[in-house]
Amino acid sequence: MLVIIYPTGTKRSIHLNHFIVEAEKADPDCRVITTDEFVNTHLDTWPSDTVFIIRVGSHYINDILPTLTKIWHDGKYTVFPNVPAIKNCVRKSYFYELCKQNNIKIPDTIAFNTDGPDWRSYDFTKFGECVIKPSIGSLGSGIYFLNPEQVPDKIESILYEGDEFYEDGCDVIVQKRIKNKKNIPESIRVFCFNGEPTCSITLSNISDLQDKAGSNLKVDPSILYDENGNVLDAIGNDLEFDTVSNLNKGGIAGPYFADEKLKDICRKICKMTGIEFTTIDFVQDENDEYYCLEANIAPHLYRGFIIYNGKINHPRMIFEHVLDKKHKGSIIL
């Protein structure tokens, strides 16, 4: 039985509904539950053939990660994507270490927390313009663009005065800001299934594109509530043009055709993390070199579906995979 887990407070958006429709085709008895329902349900109540499909991004995954870890160690149920792969991807500081070990280019990066290293004595001028971001996903929020001399004070403020996007042991990531030839905020997102790239899109953030784009290529503003009516998050309401290319900040999706070099990089990342399905985000510099930013554990799939006119149906691919016992497990095995 398929059980799809999504964040408590999230409305049934077109992205989630697109995923669920394909799940119901594959398994008419599938269940769709929130993270709260998942944590509060005794594990023994689930049938032995249950497959938990995670539609919870890194912003909320820690709410259920202890339960997922127990399931994984017990070996009674299937979790997709697999738990070790989720852990390899969810914390950016650890993911970047994996990239370095596997010769995957990332922007010059260093992580800070209250235990160090000493940000007051660190020479940020070698980065040039800097980006500060949380080590745990924040839906495009909590990202700051600063000159090198401003960085120490900002780290101090985040760690000791508080910042809502850097809670629960979240590290402060400082990176060199990578700028492309067009000098606009634009990233490349490559969809990968079972270790192979399937399609790619660009995410570009300039106000002209936001004005021209159709609604299926951008985020419609929405507010997420918990079951008591408290506001959890505001998605797509605080647009910040010419900053991050995240869709929630005004980014617009478009088609992109990855070259073999980029595809090979993606294959290496899938193998090193062990993740069965992901989207991997990159930026390019002025020399068209690729720098990896992250591998997403539960990306939106509807825009890729729309952009390529339904020819690439990732939800269907996922469900056919997890319901076929011959293909269970991680690609890293």
C-alpha positions as CSV (number, residue, x, y, z in Angstrom):
1,M,0.0,0.0,0.0
2,L,1.3,3.5,-0.9
3,V,1.3,6.1,1.9
4,I,2.1,9.6,0.8
5,I,3.4,11.9,3.6
6,Y,3.2,15.7,3.2
7,P,3.7,18.5,5.7
8,T,1.0,19.4,8.2
9,G,-0.6,22.7,7.3
10,T,0.1,22.4,3.5
11,K,-2.9,22.8,1.4
12,R,-3.6,20.3,-1.4
13,S,-1.8,22.3,-4.2
14,I,-1.8,21.4,-7.8
15,H,1.7,20.0,-7.2
16,L,0.5,17.6,-4.5
17,N,-2.7,16.7,-6.4
18,H,-0.7,15.9,-9.6
19,F,1.4,13.5,-7.5
20,I,-1.7,11.9,-5.7
21,V,-3.6,11.4,-9.0
22,E,-0.8,9.2,-10.3
23,A,-0.6,7.4,-6.9
24,E,-4.3,6.6,-7.0
25,K,-3.9,5.2,-10.5
26,A,-1.1,2.9,-9.3
27,D,-2.7,1.9,-6.1
28,P,-6.5,2.7,-5.6
29,D,-6.0,2.0,-1.8
30,C,-3.2,4.6,-1.3
31,R,-3.4,6.9,1.7
32,V,-2.4,10.5,1.9
33,I,-1.4,11.7,5.4
34,T,0.2,14.7,7.1
35,T,3.5,14.6,9.0
36,D,1.5,14.8,12.3
37,E,-0.7,11.9,11.4
38,F,2.4,9.9,10.5
39,V,4.2,10.6,13.7
40,N,1.1,9.9,15.8
41,T,0.2,6.6,14.2
42,H,1.6,3.5,15.8
43,L,3.9,1.8,13.2
44,D,2.5,-1.6,13.8
45,T,-0.9,-0.5,12.4
46,W,0.5,-0.2,8.9
47,P,0.2,-3.3,6.6
48,S,3.5,-5.1,6.0
49,D,3.6,-4.1,2.3
50,T,3.4,-0.4,3.1
51,V,5.6,1.9,1.0
52,F,6.0,5.4,2.6
53,I,6.5,8.1,-0.1
54,I,8.1,11.2,1.3
55,R,6.7,14.5,0.0
56,V,8.3,16.5,2.8
57,G,11.2,18.9,1.9
58,S,14.2,19.6,4.0
59,H,12.3,22.5,5.6
60,Y,10.0,20.1,7.5
61,I,11.7,16.7,7.2
62,N,13.2,16.8,10.8
63,D,9.6,16.5,12.1
64,I,9.5,12.9,10.9
65,L,13.2,11.9,10.5
66,P,13.4,10.1,13.8
67,T,10.4,7.9,12.9
68,L,11.7,7.3,9.4
69,T,15.1,6.3,10.9
70,K,13.4,3.7,13.1
71,I,11.4,2.3,10.2
72,W,14.6,2.1,8.1
73,H,16.6,0.3,10.9
74,D,13.7,-2.1,11.6
75,G,13.5,-3.0,7.9
76,K,9.8,-3.7,8.0
77,Y,8.6,-1.1,5.5
78,T,10.0,0.6,2.4
79,V,10.7,4.4,2.5
80,F,11.2,6.4,-0.7
81,P,13.6,8.0,-1.1
82,N,15.6,5.9,1.3
83,V,16.6,7.3,4.7
84,P,20.4,7.3,4.4
85,A,20.0,9.2,1.1
86,I,17.7,11.7,2.7
87,K,20.3,12.3,5.5
88,N,23.0,12.7,2.9
89,C,21.1,15.5,1.1
90,V,19.1,17.3,3.8
91,R,21.9,19.1,5.6
92,K,23.8,21.3,3.2
93,S,27.1,21.3,5.2
94,Y,27.3,17.5,5.1
95,F,26.2,17.4,1.4
96,Y,28.9,19.9,0.5
97,E,31.5,17.7,2.2
98,L,30.4,14.7,0.1
99,C,30.7,16.9,-3.0
100,K,34.3,17.8,-2.1
101,Q,35.2,14.2,-1.5
102,N,33.8,13.2,-4.9
103,N,35.3,16.1,-6.8
104,I,32.0,17.8,-7.5
105,K,32.4,21.6,-7.8
106,I,30.6,23.7,-5.3
107,P,30.9,27.4,-4.6
108,D,33.7,28.2,-2.1
109,T,32.0,27.3,1.2
110,I,32.5,27.4,4.9
111,A,29.9,26.6,7.7
112,F,29.7,28.3,11.1
113,N,27.9,27.6,14.4
114,T,28.3,28.7,18.0
115,D,31.1,26.2,18.4
116,G,33.2,27.8,15.6
117,P,35.2,28.3,13.6
118,D,36.0,31.9,14.5
119,W,34.1,34.0,11.9
120,R,35.7,37.2,13.3
121,S,39.1,36.2,12.1
122,Y,38.1,34.5,8.9
123,D,39.1,36.3,5.6
124,F,35.9,36.5,3.6
125,T,37.5,38.8,1.0
126,K,38.8,35.8,-0.8
127,F,35.1,34.9,-1.6
128,G,34.3,38.4,-3.0
129,E,30.6,38.9,-2.8
130,C,29.1,36.4,-0.3
131,V,25.9,34.5,0.1
132,I,24.7,33.5,3.6
133,K,22.2,30.6,3.8
134,P,20.8,28.1,6.3
135,S,22.2,24.6,6.2
136,I,18.6,23.3,6.3
137,G,16.1,24.1,3.5
138,S,14.1,27.3,4.1
139,L,12.0,27.5,0.9
140,G,14.3,30.3,-0.4
141,S,14.1,32.4,2.8
142,G,16.9,33.4,5.2
143,I,19.4,33.9,2.3
144,Y,21.4,37.1,2.4
145,F,23.8,38.7,-0.1
146,L,26.6,40.6,1.5
147,N,30.0,42.2,0.9
148,P,32.8,40.4,2.7
149,E,33.2,43.0,5.4
150,Q,29.5,42.6,6.4
151,V,29.6,38.9,6.9
152,P,31.0,38.6,10.5
153,D,28.3,40.9,11.9
154,K,25.6,39.0,10.1
155,I,26.8,35.7,11.4
156,E,26.9,37.2,14.9
157,S,23.4,38.5,14.6
158,I,22.0,35.2,13.3
159,L,23.6,33.0,16.0
160,Y,23.2,35.3,19.0
161,E,20.2,37.5,18.3
162,G,18.2,34.9,16.5
163,D,16.8,34.3,13.0
164,E,13.7,32.2,12.4
165,F,15.4,30.4,9.5
166,Y,18.4,29.3,11.5
167,E,16.8,27.3,14.4
168,D,17.2,23.8,15.8
169,G,20.9,23.5,15.4
170,C,21.0,24.9,11.8
171,D,24.5,26.0,10.7
172,V,25.2,29.3,9.0
173,I,26.6,28.6,5.5
174,V,28.7,31.2,3.8
175,Q,29.5,30.9,0.1
176,K,31.1,32.8,-2.7
177,R,28.3,34.2,-4.9
178,I,28.5,32.7,-8.4
179,K,27.4,35.0,-11.2
180,N,26.6,33.9,-14.7
181,K,27.2,35.6,-18.1
182,K,23.8,37.1,-18.1
183,N,24.3,38.5,-14.5
184,I,20.9,37.4,-13.4
185,P,19.8,35.0,-10.7
186,E,19.3,31.8,-12.5
187,S,19.8,28.2,-11.6
188,I,19.6,24.9,-13.5
189,R,17.5,22.1,-12.0
190,V,18.1,18.5,-13.3
191,F,15.6,15.8,-12.5
192,C,17.2,12.4,-11.9
193,F,15.6,9.0,-11.5
194,N,17.5,5.9,-10.6
195,G,20.8,7.6,-11.2
196,E,20.0,9.0,-14.6
197,P,19.0,12.5,-15.7
198,T,15.5,12.7,-17.2
199,C,15.0,16.4,-18.0
200,S,16.1,19.8,-16.9
201,I,14.6,23.3,-16.3
202,T,15.9,26.7,-15.5
203,L,14.7,28.8,-12.6
204,S,15.2,32.5,-13.4
205,N,14.3,35.5,-11.1
206,I,13.8,38.8,-12.8
207,S,10.7,40.9,-12.6
208,D,10.1,41.0,-16.4
209,L,9.8,37.2,-16.5
210,Q,7.4,37.2,-13.5
211,D,5.2,39.7,-15.3
212,K,5.1,37.7,-18.6
213,A,4.9,34.2,-17.3
214,G,1.7,32.1,-17.1
215,S,0.5,30.9,-13.7
216,N,1.7,27.3,-14.4
217,L,5.3,28.5,-14.4
218,K,5.3,30.4,-11.1
219,V,4.1,30.1,-7.5
220,D,0.6,31.3,-6.6
221,P,0.8,33.1,-3.2
222,S,-0.5,30.9,-0.4
223,I,-0.4,30.7,3.4
224,L,0.2,27.5,5.3
225,Y,-1.6,26.9,8.6
226,D,-1.3,24.3,11.3
227,E,-4.4,22.5,12.5
228,N,-5.0,25.2,15.1
229,G,-5.1,27.9,12.6
230,N,-1.6,29.4,13.3
231,V,0.3,30.6,10.3
232,L,3.2,28.3,9.5
233,D,4.6,30.0,6.4
234,A,3.7,32.4,3.6
235,I,4.7,31.0,0.2
236,G,5.1,33.3,-2.8
237,N,4.0,36.4,-0.9
238,D,7.5,37.9,-0.2
239,L,8.9,38.1,-3.7
240,E,12.6,39.3,-4.0
241,F,13.6,39.9,-7.5
242,D,17.2,39.7,-8.7
243,T,18.1,37.7,-5.6
244,V,17.7,33.9,-5.3
245,S,16.2,32.0,-8.2
246,N,13.8,30.0,-5.9
247,L,10.3,29.9,-7.3
248,N,8.9,31.0,-3.9
249,K,10.8,34.3,-4.3
250,G,9.6,35.0,-7.8
251,G,11.6,32.7,-9.9
252,I,10.1,31.5,-13.2
253,A,10.6,28.0,-14.7
254,G,11.6,27.3,-18.3
255,P,13.0,24.4,-20.3
256,Y,16.7,23.6,-20.3
257,F,18.7,20.9,-22.2
258,A,21.6,19.6,-20.1
259,D,24.9,18.7,-21.9
260,E,26.8,15.5,-21.3
261,K,29.1,17.2,-18.8
262,L,26.2,18.2,-16.6
263,K,24.5,14.8,-16.9
264,D,27.7,13.1,-15.8
265,I,28.0,15.3,-12.7
266,C,24.4,14.4,-11.8
267,R,25.1,10.7,-12.1
268,K,28.0,11.1,-9.7
269,I,25.8,13.0,-7.2
270,C,23.1,10.4,-7.4
271,K,25.7,7.6,-6.8
272,M,27.4,9.4,-3.9
273,T,24.1,10.2,-2.1
274,G,22.3,7.0,-3.0
275,I,19.1,8.8,-3.7
276,E,16.7,7.2,-6.1
277,F,14.8,10.3,-7.2
278,T,15.9,13.9,-6.8
279,T,16.3,17.3,-8.5
280,I,19.8,18.7,-8.4
281,D,20.3,22.5,-8.5
282,F,23.3,24.2,-10.1
283,V,24.5,27.6,-11.0
284,Q,27.0,28.6,-13.7
285,D,29.8,31.1,-13.6
286,E,30.9,33.5,-16.4
287,N,32.9,30.6,-17.9
288,D,29.9,28.3,-17.9
289,E,31.4,26.1,-15.2
290,Y,28.7,24.2,-13.2
291,Y,28.6,24.5,-9.4
292,C,26.3,22.3,-7.4
293,L,24.0,23.9,-4.8
294,E,21.9,21.0,-3.5
295,A,20.0,17.8,-4.1
296,N,16.3,18.1,-3.2
297,I,14.6,15.2,-1.4
298,A,11.0,16.1,-2.4
299,P,10.9,18.6,-5.2
300,H,7.8,19.8,-7.0
301,L,7.3,17.9,-10.2
302,Y,4.3,19.6,-11.9
303,R,6.3,22.3,-13.7
304,G,8.6,19.8,-15.3
305,F,5.5,17.8,-16.4
306,I,3.8,21.0,-17.9
307,I,7.0,22.4,-19.5
308,Y,7.6,19.1,-21.4
309,N,3.9,18.7,-22.3
310,G,3.3,15.6,-20.1
311,K,6.0,13.6,-21.9
312,I,8.0,13.1,-18.7
313,N,5.7,11.9,-15.8
314,H,8.0,11.5,-12.7
315,P,5.2,10.5,-10.3
316,R,4.2,7.6,-12.5
317,M,7.8,6.6,-12.8
318,I,8.2,6.6,-9.0
319,F,5.1,4.5,-8.4
320,E,5.9,1.9,-11.0
321,H,9.4,1.7,-9.4
322,V,8.3,1.3,-5.8
323,L,5.5,-1.2,-6.6
324,D,7.9,-3.5,-8.6
325,K,9.7,-5.6,-6.0
326,K,12.4,-6.4,-8.5
327,H,13.6,-2.8,-8.4
328,K,13.2,-2.0,-4.7
329,G,16.0,-0.3,-2.8
330,S,18.7,2.2,-3.3
331,I,20.7,2.7,-6.5
332,I,23.9,2.8,-4.4
333,L,23.6,-1.0,-3.8
